[in-house]
Amino acid sequence: MVNYRLMITAELENLTKLQPDGGCDNPTFSYYFKMKCGNCGELTKKETYVSLNEVVPMGKGTAHLVQKCKFCGRDGNVTMISGKGSALTQELSESGKYAPMMQFDCRGYEPVEFVFGTGWEAESIAGTKFKDIDLSEGEFSEYDEKGECPVMISNLRATFDVVK
């Protein structure tokens, strides 16, 4: 059993925070990433997703994802651990630091290559909320009428840190 914490950072222009719509523990938000088999090292060709509202029963409990490696046939599972995430703030962004989004208990698999998609929210320095942001192109830009300034998210980066 190894726990991985998804960490993200980005350049935020005139924005105070970035997070999944409704927060990091939003049960309907889907986290997309590729996985590497812990047995044979095979990398999944397509992204896999997990969300808190999708639970799969297992022998002695539940997981948010149960999957069999297409190469070696070994089973693996991923369980999300809520309550460990927080928004990427302007302060973290400016200092080049990463913010924790979600923690995953992975058995038989290792998460790699997080994929930014839809369903993100950000707040401007004027307090304007931008909802359902699509980050699949790697950036977002808009004009904040209330604050009378452009807002932008760019240079998105993500990593998975091993958590003891």
Order of alpha helices (4+ residues) and beta strands (2+ residues): beta-beta-beta-beta-beta-beta-beta-beta-beta-alpha-beta-beta-beta-beta-beta-beta
